[in-house]
Every structure is written in C-alpha cells, then in structure tokens.
C-alpha cells in the first residue's frame, strides 16, 4: 500500500462524529413469533427518508437464513413493519434462494449532514444485498447482488440471476465470503466498499473496495483490504460493515469492530477514499452490565 501522511483530527473536528448519548431501549427487536422472518433477530439497519416518512431497510433472521424488509416511522423511535422485500425462495435453484441481507440503497447525496434520500439511476432505485449459499446462520461464502425497482412503495424488487460481485476471483482475505456493502458515487465512478472474511478459525473480517463505471463490471483495488484489523487493538478481529459519508474535505467511515469479547463502533477517515486513518478508540462502546448492548454495540 502506498504511503500517505496520517490524518490527525482536532478535538473539535472529532467531536462532530461522536455520539455519546444512547437511547436506552432498542427501537427494533426480533419478533419472537414462530415462523416469522425476524423470529430470532434483526440486524443491519439502513435509514432514509422517502415519500413522507422515514424508512428502515433491515434484515431478519429466523434460524434458516436472512430475509430483508422495510419498516416506517415518523420519529425514528417507533417503527412499523411495511413488508418483506427480499424473501426466501427455496423452491428455485437461484444463487440467492436462501434469502439475503439487504444493506444499502443508492442515495442522492454522500453528505454527512444531508437528509438521506434515494437516487434513481437509469430510472430505477437500486439496492445492494448479499446472500449465503446454505441454510443456517451465515453458512457458506456469501456473494453480492444488486436489485432494482421503479415502484415508489419500494416493495417489488427485481433480483439479478447472478451476483454482481463474488469472492471467487478475490484474495485470500475474502475467500470466506462477502458481507455488508456500501455503495457511493464519486467523480464518475461507483465505489463499492465491502467487508469480507478469510477462511481461518477464528476468522478475520476486513474491508475492501471495488470500483465500476457502469454498476456491472467491477475492478478490485490492488491494495485490498484498504481497512485492516489492528493487532492487539480493540478491532483486532473485525473491521467491518462500512458506512461512508462526506464531511467537507474528509470521508468518514463508521464501522463495526471486534476485539477481545466485545464488538463496538469505530471511526476511520480519508481524503481520497483509498488511504484511511483509524481513530484509535471505539466511538460507541458496549454498554454496562444489564444494558441491552452489554456484550456488543
């Protein structure tokens, strides 16, 4: 990886990205209903404004695999299920037959402070998801797909017959499969940031980049993974689930890190989307004993 001077943020600049106050209760939990798509858990929220209310794209787990849904809210605290948009199709031979986890939609703006709204490309809304080949909790190496819809209700999606991006022609660091993707456009290119795992036991998850001019043909960055784990640090096993936004001259990545015993939220920043400086400490820590996030945040 080519060298670039480490970015040092002032305390005032860093304070823009810190969120020290936590709402004391979860805003969405697994339903516990037998046979429901979210019977056991919910995961990976992506919140945006559409129509006349907030929407949340989220993943549910029922013990068989992931399926994804939308919920709506007027206040960001109370959410109502709208519908499943990425269902399971076990009666087919599709690559995503077990279902999938939808993680991101193409937005109008990358700006950290803009209200997130959706952007149409070629007259369509676009959604990024990943799917695992076998039933169970994240069983087998997942691949990434890109679905689209023209409907304003965002409930009826068209899914690709083949994944747009796979671990099969990647490096050793991603041979265990691909996870959450974050898709942004900048200077005439599409940037697909994604985390992936190796085949070790225990495995490591790190974040890489692929770029495209047309959302079809993708080129891996030669320096992947661009965001790596740090030995003996709080994120020594995972640097995962990228969420990348622009603030003036900086790109900021709010990511999911895992170290000894706890997952917590971290921050990295860059001036060119290629060279990243990680803040040395978590910016959202796991909670105290008895809190709903006492183990992982």
C-alpha positions in Angstrom: 0.0 0.0 0.0 1.4 3.4 -0.9 2.1 5.7 2.0 0.1 8.8 2.9 0.6 11.1 5.9 -1.6 10.1 8.8 -4.6 12.3 9.3 -4.8 13.9 12.8 -8.1 15.4 13.8 -8.5 18.3 16.2 -10.8 17.6 19.2 -13.4 20.0 17.7 -13.4 18.1 14.4 -13.5 14.7 16.1 -16.5 15.8 18.2 -18.6 16.1 15.0 -18.5 12.3 14.7 -19.0 11.3 18.3 -22.4 10.2 19.5 -22.0 9.8 23.3 -25.8 9.5 24.1 -27.6 6.3 23.6 -31.4 5.9 23.6 -32.0 3.5 26.5 -34.1 1.0 24.6 -33.7 -0.8 21.2 -36.0 0.7 18.5 -36.5 -2.7 16.8 -36.1 -6.2 18.0 -36.7 -9.7 16.7 -40.4 -10.5 16.9 -40.1 -13.9 18.6 -43.1 -15.1 16.6 -42.8 -18.7 15.4 -42.3 -18.8 11.7 -41.8 -15.0 11.3 -38.9 -13.9 9.1 -37.5 -12.0 12.1 -38.3 -14.6 14.7 -34.8 -14.7 16.3 -33.1 -11.3 15.4 -33.0 -8.2 13.4 -29.8 -6.6 12.0 -28.0 -4.1 9.7 -30.3 -1.1 9.6 -30.2 1.5 6.8 -32.4 4.5 7.4 -33.5 7.0 4.8 -36.4 9.5 4.1 -38.8 8.5 1.3 -42.3 9.8 0.5 -43.5 11.4 3.7 -41.7 9.4 6.4 -38.6 7.6 7.5 -37.9 4.2 6.1 -35.6 1.5 7.6 -34.1 -1.3 5.4 -33.3 -4.1 7.8 -32.5 -7.8 8.0 -34.4 -10.5 9.8 -33.2 -14.0 10.9 -35.4 -16.9 11.6 -32.9 -19.8 12.1 -33.0 -20.8 8.4 -31.4 -17.7 6.9 -31.7 -14.0 6.3 -34.6 -12.1 4.7 -34.9 -8.4 4.4 -37.7 -5.9 5.0 -38.8 -2.3 5.3 -40.2 -0.5 8.3 -41.5 3.1 8.5 -41.5 5.7 11.2 -42.4 9.4 11.8 -40.0 9.9 14.7 -37.1 7.4 14.2 -38.0 5.7 17.5 -41.3 3.9 16.8 -41.2 1.6 13.7 -44.0 -0.2 11.9 -43.2 -3.2 9.6 -44.1 -2.4 6.0 -43.2 -5.6 4.2 -40.6 -8.2 3.3 -38.7 -7.1 0.1 -36.1 -9.8 -0.1 -37.7 -13.2 0.5 -36.5 -16.8 0.6 -37.1 -18.9 -2.5 -36.1 -22.4 -1.6 -38.2 -23.9 -4.4 -35.8 -22.4 -7.0 -32.2 -23.0 -8.0 -31.2 -19.4 -7.7 -27.9 -18.3 -6.2 -29.9 -16.3 -3.6 -32.5 -18.9 -2.9 -31.8 -19.0 0.9 -32.7 -15.3 1.1 -30.4 -12.4 1.7 -29.4 -9.4 3.7 -30.1 -6.0 2.1 -27.6 -3.4 3.4 -27.6 -0.2 1.3 -29.5 1.8 -1.3 -28.1 4.3 -3.7 -28.6 7.8 -2.2 -28.9 11.3 -3.7 -26.1 12.7 -1.5 -22.9 11.4 0.2 -23.0 14.4 2.6 -23.0 13.5 6.3 -25.5 16.3 7.1 -28.0 15.8 4.3 -31.3 14.1 4.9 -30.7 10.7 3.2 -33.0 10.3 0.2 -32.9 7.8 -2.6 -31.4 8.5 -6.1 -32.7 7.0 -9.3 -30.1 5.7 -11.8 -31.5 4.9 -15.2 -35.0 5.5 -13.9 -34.6 2.9 -11.1 -33.9 2.7 -7.4 -31.1 0.3 -6.5 -30.4 -1.9 -3.5 -27.3 -3.9 -2.6 -27.6 -7.2 -0.8 -25.6 -10.3 -0.1 -26.7 -14.0 0.1 -25.3 -17.2 1.6 -25.5 -20.5 -0.3 -26.6 -22.7 2.6 -29.3 -22.7 5.2 -28.4 -21.6 8.8 -26.6 -18.6 10.3 -24.3 -17.2 7.6 -23.4 -20.6 6.3 -21.1 -20.7 3.3 -19.3 -17.9 1.4 -21.7 -15.1 0.5 -21.8 -13.1 -2.7 -23.2 -9.6 -3.5 -26.1 -8.8 -5.7 -27.7 -5.5 -6.9 -31.5 -5.3 -7.2 -33.8 -2.6 -8.7 -37.3 -1.3 -8.6 -39.3 1.5 -10.2 -42.1 1.4 -7.7 -42.4 4.2 -5.2 -43.6 1.9 -2.5 -40.2 0.1 -2.7 -41.8 -3.3 -2.1 -41.5 -5.1 -5.5 -37.8 -5.7 -6.5 -36.1 -7.3 -9.4 -33.2 -9.5 -8.4 -30.2 -10.5 -10.6 -29.8 -14.0 -12.0 -26.2 -13.9 -11.0 -24.3 -12.0 -8.3 -22.5 -8.8 -9.4 -19.5 -9.4 -7.2 -18.0 -12.6 -5.8 -15.2 -13.9 -3.5 -14.3 -16.5 -6.2 -11.8 -14.3 -8.0 -10.7 -12.4 -4.9 -7.8 -12.6 -2.5 -7.2 -14.9 0.5 -8.6 -12.3 2.8 -12.1 -12.6 1.3 -12.2 -16.4 0.4 -14.6 -17.0 3.3 -17.3 -14.8 1.7 -18.5 -11.2 1.4 -20.7 -9.2 3.9 -22.2 -5.8 4.0 -21.6 -3.4 1.1 -21.7 0.4 1.0 -22.2 1.9 -2.5 -21.4 5.5 -3.3 -20.8 7.5 -6.5 -17.9 10.0 -6.7 -16.1 11.7 -9.7 -17.7 9.5 -12.3 -17.0 6.2 -10.5 -19.1 3.8 -8.3 -17.3 2.8 -5.2 -18.3 -0.5 -3.6 -16.9 -0.8 -0.1 -17.5 -4.2 1.5 -16.2 -6.4 4.3 -15.2 -10.0 3.8 -13.7 -12.8 5.9 -10.9 -15.2 5.4 -11.1 -19.0 5.9 -9.3 -19.1 9.2 -10.6 -20.3 12.5 -11.2 -17.9 14.1 -11.7 -15.8 11.0 -10.8 -12.2 10.4 -13.0 -9.6 8.7 -11.6 -6.6 6.9 -12.9 -4.0 4.4 -12.0 -3.7 0.7 -13.0 -1.7 -2.3 -14.1 -2.3 -5.9 -14.9 0.4 -8.5 -17.1 0.4 -11.6 -18.2 2.9 -14.3 -21.5 1.1 -15.0 -22.5 -0.9 -11.9 -21.9 -4.1 -13.9 -18.1 -4.6 -14.3 -16.2 -4.3 -11.1 -12.4 -3.9 -10.5 -10.9 -4.8 -7.2 -8.5 -2.3 -5.7 -4.9 -3.7 -5.8 -4.2 -2.6 -2.2 -7.2 -4.5 -0.7 -8.1 -4.7 2.1 -7.9 -1.0 2.5 -9.2 -1.0 6.1 -7.4 -3.7 8.1 -7.6 -5.1 11.6 -5.0 -3.8 14.1 -3.2 -6.4 16.1 -3.7 -6.2 19.9 -6.2 -3.4 19.5 -10.0 -3.2 20.2 -10.7 -4.1 16.5 -8.1 -6.8 16.2 -10.5 -9.3 14.5 -13.1 -7.3 12.6 -13.1 -4.0 10.7 -16.5 -4.5 9.1 -19.8 -3.1 7.9 -18.6 0.2 6.3 -20.9 3.3 6.3 -19.0 6.0 4.4 -20.1 9.7 4.2 -18.5 13.0 3.2 -17.8 15.9 5.6 -16.1 18.9 3.8 -12.6 17.7 2.9 -12.9 14.3 4.7 -14.6 11.0 4.0 -15.6 9.3 7.3 -16.3 5.6 7.8 -18.4 4.5 10.7 -17.5 0.8 11.0 -18.1 -2.3 13.2 -15.0 -3.5 15.1 -14.5 -6.7 17.1 -11.8 -7.3 19.6 -11.5 -9.4 22.8 -15.0 -10.1 23.9 -16.9 -7.2 22.5 -18.0 -5.6 19.2 -18.0 -1.8 19.2 -18.4 1.0 16.7 -15.3 2.7 15.2 -14.3 5.6 13.0 -11.9 6.0 10.1 -11.2 9.0 7.9 -9.7 9.6 4.5 -9.1 12.4 2.0 -9.2 10.2 -1.1 -11.3 7.1 -0.2 -8.1 5.0 -0.6 -5.8 5.8 2.3 -7.5 5.6 5.7 -6.6 6.6 9.3 -8.4 4.8 12.0 -9.4 6.6 15.3 -7.6 4.5 17.9 -10.6 4.1 20.3 -14.2 3.0 19.7 -16.6 5.9 19.3 -19.6 3.8 20.6 -18.7 1.4 23.3 -20.6 -1.7 24.6 -22.9 -1.0 27.5 -22.7 -1.7 31.2 -24.0 -4.9 32.8 -27.7 -5.1 32.4 -27.8 -2.8 29.3 -29.2 -4.2 26.1 -25.8 -3.7 24.4 -23.7 -5.0 27.4 -21.9 -7.5 25.1 -21.8 -5.9 21.7 -22.6 -2.5 20.3 
